[in-house]
């Protein structure tokens, strides 16, 4: 039976993969091989592609361009964590590199689970527990590797949280992990033949440090609101944090938090900020006549490159004691969107993803179905511009084997990373094939990896650059475990159904892939600057 990858993320059979792709990203900044007399690129090497087409993996795990390879870093239920903390937890999700030097990376990885969703929940380790009433549930692990991506350590950073989806890296070197749930204290849960009661409310952002388990701060940052958080990005001036909401009934919102004038942001935000510190606001996209766009699905590819003015309206009650935040606003007073997902900051603005909207309840009846949108919000101009758009493909509504041209048709972008050279890396969470994509804002999109494990059951997760100067791109990837794991290289799936992998490329140069002249403000050609 084919299982949807949305189902598998709640079934207890998902797996996680950390991938590092080396050698390709710097080459994306190289000029194309030639320019026509009309001023348009005639393409780089590999027949106008920035790198060779994907080749199926003989082991049936991960399709990559020629010259690339991958390596297992951690495996759910199999690899041992440090300090006797047990086995690597399940359901790998959003990931951030919080520190990098020549010989060491420090990675913090989410595990998106509710209590007893898997035999390999995040264990409650002293110093990391937020809610004792959420055992064997979600949380984060801190992973260290050497310069070649070989794991050197792994331990629990936070536990007793629920459905840790994505998050964001801070300028001060921590990870803000997001709970994609809304649960009140006193609610009950039942799973795995067990029942229990949550002792604390959920739907918060928590900070995870590079420190060992004993020196963490498992405390919610209530100033950032309680809702179904997906991802966030800290503006470089540290005055604003932008947050996405992955929710429906009604659709979610996009938020901006503004720090108090006297606030000094840094390690330990939960202790630095009072529960109502600063201002939390929801986004309003304004049309030419000043009216508010009620849902992002009313815009299509015809509007790519066109900036729209943005205003913000304050959230009345951010801890949502009586009503969820998104229901505190009447329709038409804010701009809603199905599946606000990844957020990533540059020096000039942030990129924002909406994953899809095609179901009956995903969008207004007179709006246009789509399979994914990417936006650029300009900090100084306070405008938002559509830069990437995947039109709806009805074939992508149903499960099944990928279509013949799977590496040309994409759906369900989830998380986003901006390379130092201005191109975007998108993690796909669609219905058919599951890719990691390279996308030029306002230009083409290419597949740079494709999951081959149990097609139709897994999705790529947040791509995460190790550091601006390194030739690698670690990421997390969720995939269902199958017997296609080669017994000679990995333990039997019966020992654990998840994997954390690193894929890396050879050092040979690849073709050029640079942003076009249509890129949004704040993303310059790599020759001009590096972020």
N, C-alpha and C positions, 0 to 999 in steps of 0.2 A: 504494500500500500504506500502511495506517495503521500508524504506529510508536508504541509506547508511550513515554510521556515518560521512563520509567525507562531504556528502551533508548537514547533519543536522547542522554541524558547520558553515554553511553559510546560513542557512534558517531562522534564528531567533527563532528557537524553542529549542535550546540546553539549558541544565541546568548544574549546577555545584554542586559538592559534595566535602566537605573536610572530609577526613576519618582519624581516628586515630586507629591504630591497636596496642594494648598493649598486652604484655605477650609472644608474639611469637618471637620477634627478639632476645632478650637475649638468649633464648633457642636454637636459631640456632647455637650458638657458643658451645653448650654443646657437649661432645663427643658422638659418636654413642654408642648404648647399648653394642655392642660387636664387636670384630674384628675376622675374620677368621684367620686360621693359615697361609694363604697365604698373610696376610698383608692387605687385602682389607676389607673395611667396610662391615659388614653383615647387616647394617641398624640400625636405632634407634628404638624408640617406634612407635606404630601405623603401625606395619608391614613394617618397613623400610622407612616410610615416616617421614619427620621432624615434621609433625603435621597432625591432622586428615583430611580426605577428605572434600571437600566443601559440605555444606548442603544448599538446596534451602531455601530461606526466605519465610515463609508463607505469608508475606506481598508483596512478589514479587518485592523486591527492590535490595537486595544485598546478594548473597550467600557467606557464611563464614564458616570456620571450627567450629565444635561444641565448644560451650563455648564463642564464640565471639558475640558481639552486636554492634549496631551503633546508632548514635544520630544525629539529625539535628542540624547544627550550624547556617547556614544562608540559606535563600531561595530567589532566584531571584524574584524581584517584590513584595515581601511579608514582609521580615524582614526590620525593620527600621534601617537606618544608624544613627550614632551619629550626634549631632550638627544640626539636621534638614536637613541633606543632601539628604533626599529622601530614596528610597528603594534600596535594594541590587541589583547591576547590574547583567546582564546576562553573559552567556558564560564564566563561570569560566575556567581557564586554569592553566598554570604553577604557582607554589606556592613555597615559601621559608619561612622557620622559621628563622628569623634574630636575635631573642633573646629568651632565655629560662631560667627560674629558677623554683624553686619548685612550685610556685603558679601562674605563669604567662607565657604565650607564646605570642610572637608577630609574626604574620604571614603576609606576603605580597602576594597578589594573583592577577594574571593577569586576564583580561577580554578581550577575543579575538574578537573584533568587529570592523567593519567599521561604518561610520556615519549612524545612523537610521536603523541599521541592526536589532535592537530590540527596543521595547518600553522602555526597561530598559538599555539604554546605560549608560556609566559612565558620571555623570553630571559634567559640568564645575564649579569647586569650586575655588574661589579666592586662588591664590598661587600654583595651581596645573596644570594650563592650558599650554600645549605646543603649540598646533595649534588651534587658535580660529575658523579656517575654518573646523575643524573636530568635529562638535557637536554630542553629544549623541553617541559617538563612543567607542573606547577602552580605556584602562588605567589600573590602579591598585587600589585595596583597601587594607588598612591596618586593620588587624583584631587582636584583643586581646582576649585571653581566660584565664580562671582560670586554676588551675592545673588539673581539671577534664574535661577540654575541653569545658566548657560552655562559650559562647561568652559574653564578657564584654564590647566590643567596636568595632566599624567599621566605617572607614571614607575613603575618597578619598585621594590617595597618588599622583597620576598623572592622568591627563585627556587630551583630545585632541590628543591622540595618536591612532594608527591604528593597529589592529590585533596583540595585545600583546600576543605572543605565550608562550614561556618559558623564561628562563633567568638564573640567578645564584646568589647565596648568596656570599657576599664578606667577607673576614676575618675581616673587620672593622664593620660588622653588618648592612649592607644595602643590597638592592636587585637591581640587574641590570636587567631591563626588556627589552625584545627584541621585536622589531617590525618585523613581518614576512611579510613584503611588500616592494615594491620598487615603490614609488610614487613621482613624481616631483611637486614642488610648481607650482600652476596654473592649475593643473589637476582638472577635475570636477568629482563630484559624484552624483548619483541619487539613492534614496532608500526611501521606506516608503512614497511615494508621495511627496518627497521633493528633491531639488537639491542644490548643493553648490559647492564651489571652495576651494581647499586646499590652505592655505596661506603659508605653509611651506612644505619642502620635508620630506619624511618619508622613513624608512628603517634603523633606528638607534637603538642604545642602550641608555637608559636613566636610571638614578639612582633614586631609591625611598628610602626615609629615614623612620626611625621609628617615625619621628616627626608628629605633627598634620598637617593639610592641609596648614596652613598659613606659615609653615617653610619647604616647599619642594623646590626642585631645578629642575623644568621641562625644562631641557636643554639637548640636545643630546650630547653624547660623540663622537664627530666626529672622533677622533683618532682611534676608533675601526672600522671604515669603515661603508659604507652604502650599505647594501645588504639585502636579505631576511633572517634575523637572526632567528635562532631557540633557541639555548641555549649557555651557556658559563660556563667556570670554571676558577677561579683564582688560579694559581700555588701557593703553600704555601709560597714560597720565595718572592711572589708578584713582580716577574720580568716578568712573562708572563701571558697572558690571552688567553685561547683557545676557539675558537668560531666555531659553526656549521652553515651551510647554508642549508635551506630546499627549494630548487628551482629546476627547470627543464628547458629544452630547452635553453642551455645545462644543464646537471646536476650540482648540487651545489658543493661547495668546503669546505674543513676544513682549518681553519686559526689559525695562532699564532700571537699575538701581543706582542712585546717586549718593555718594558718601557725604556725611556731614562735613561742614567746612573745616572743623578742627580734628577730623579723624586722620589717624596715621595707619594706613593699611599695612599688614605684614603678617608674619606667622602668628597663629592664634586668633583668627578673626572672631571666633565665637566668644572669646574673652574680651576682645577689644571693643566689640559693638554691642550696644543694648538691643533688646528684642525689636524695637521700633526705630532703630538708628537710620538716618538717611531717609530717602524717599524712594518708594517702589512705584513704578508707573507702567502702564500698558500702552502698546503702540497703536497709533491711528495713522493709516495711510490716507493722504488727502488727494482728491481729484482736482482737476483744474478749476471747478466751480466751488471748491472749498468743502464739498461733502466728503464723508468718510467712506472709503472702500470697505464694504462689510466683510469680504472674504477674499483672500489672495487668489482664489481660483477664478475670479473674474478677469484676471490678467492672463495673457497668452504670449506665445513667442513673438507676436506682432509688436509687443512692447519692449523687447530686448533692447537694452541700451538707453531707455528713456527714464530719467530720474523722476520720482514722485516725492513731494514734500511729506515729511513725517512730523506729527505732533504726538505729545504724550499726555496721558490722563492718569491721575494718581489713583492707586489702589485704595479703596476705602478701609479694608480690614485684612491685613496681609497674613495673619495667622489662620484665617478662614475658620473661625470658631463656629460661626452660624451658617455660612454659605461658602462654597468653593469660590476662589477668586474670580474665575471666568464667568460664574453665574451672578457675580455682583454687578456685572455690566449688562445692560440691555443690548440686544442685537442692533447693530447700526451705530453704536456709540464707540466701538473699538473695531479693529481689523482682526478677524479670526483666520485660522488656517488649519487644515488637517495636517497633523504630524509636523509641527515645527520641530526640527531635529538638530543637526549639527550647527555649531557656532564657532568661528575662529577669527581672532583679531589680527589685523595688520596695523601699521603705524597710522594709517589714514581712515580705517573703517573696519567693519567686520563682515564676514560672509555668513549667510544664514541659509539653511536648507529646509524646504518642505518636501517630504518624501513622496507623497502621491495623494490623489483624491479621485476616485472613480466609483466607489460604492454609493448606494442609494442615500446613505446618511453622511457621506464624506463631504458634501459640498451643497450649496444652494441649487435648487432644481434648474435654474436658468444660467448657472455658471458652467465652465468648460472643464471636462475631465482632463487630468494630466497624470503623467508618470514621474514627475519630479521637477522641482524648481530650485535654483540657487540665486540668492539675492546678495547685493552689496549695499550695506548701510554706511554712508559717509558721515563720519563724526562731526566734521566742522560745518558741512552744508545741511546736515540733518535731512538728507534725502535717501531714498532707497531705490535701487535699480535692479531689474531682472537681468541676470547675466548668463544663465544657462537654463534651458527648458527642454524637458523630455515630453513630447506629445504622447497622448494616450494610445496604447496599442491594445486593442481588445483581446488579443491572444495572451497578453500578460495577466489577464484577470483570472485565468485558471491554472491549476497546477499541472505539472507534467514535465517531460524532457525539454531541454532548451531547444529553441528553434534552430534551423540550419545556420542562420546568420547571427548567432547569439552574441558574438563579439562586436557586432555593429549596432545592436538595439539594446537599450538600457532602460531600466525602470527601478524606482525606489532608491534614489540616493539617500543615504542616511547621515553619516558624519562626514565632516570636511576638514581638510588640512590645507593650509596655504604654504607652498614651498618658498624658500628664500628668493626664488626667481619669478614669482608671481603666478605660476600655474597652480591649479587646484588638484588635490588628490581627494577623490570621493570614494566612500565605502558604500557599496550597493546592498540594499536590503529589499530586493524585489521578489517577484513570484517565480521566475524561471531561473536562468543562470545568475550566479552571484559573483560580481567582479570587484576588483579595486580599479578605479578609473583615474585617468589623468585628463583634466579638462582645462581648456583655455577660456577664461572669461570672455563671453561674446564670440567664441570660436568653437573649434571641434573638440570632441571628447574621444579618448582612446582607452581601450582595455589594457591594463598592465598586469593583471593577474585574474585567474578565474578558478573558483573552487570546483573541484571534481568529486568531492566526497558526498555521496548520497544526494545527487542533484535534486533540487526542489525542497531541501530540508535545512539549508544553512545560509548564513549571511555574513558578509564582510563587516567588520567593526572599524573603530576609529583608526585611520592611518595617523601615525605620529612621528614627525621628524625627530631624530635623535639630537641634533643641534644644527645650527645654520651651516657650520663648516664641515660636517661629516657627510660621507658618501653613502648614507644608508637611511632607511625609512622603516623603523619598527612599527608594527601595528598589531591590533588584536583581531582575531577572526573567529566567529562561532561556526561550528560545523558539527553535524551529527556524526557519530562514530559508526564505522562499518567495518566489515571484515577485510576491506581493502587496505588497511594498515599492514604493511609488509611485516610478517612475523620475524624476519631476520633483523629488522631495524627497530621495531617498537613492540612493546608488550601486546598481548592479545587484548582486543576491546573488552573482554570480560573483566579485565583488571581495572578498567577505567575508560570512560568513553570520551574524554576530552583531551585536547592537545594544545600546547602552546608552541608555535613554530617560528623559526626565523628563516626567511627566504632571502638569498643574497645573489647578486649578479657578478659576473666576471667584470674585470676592470676595462674591458675593451670599450672604446667610445661608441656611442649610439648616435642616432640622427638628431637633428635640432628640433626643438619644440618650444617656440617662444610665444608670449602673448601677442595678440594682434593689436592694431591701433585702436580697436574698439573697446579695449579693456576699460574698466571703470576707473574713476579718479583714485589716486593713491596706490595704484599698482603700476610701477614703471617697468620699462624694459630692464632686464638684469644688468645690461651694460651700465645703466645709470646708477643703480644702487642695489644693495642687498639688505633685506629686512633684518 
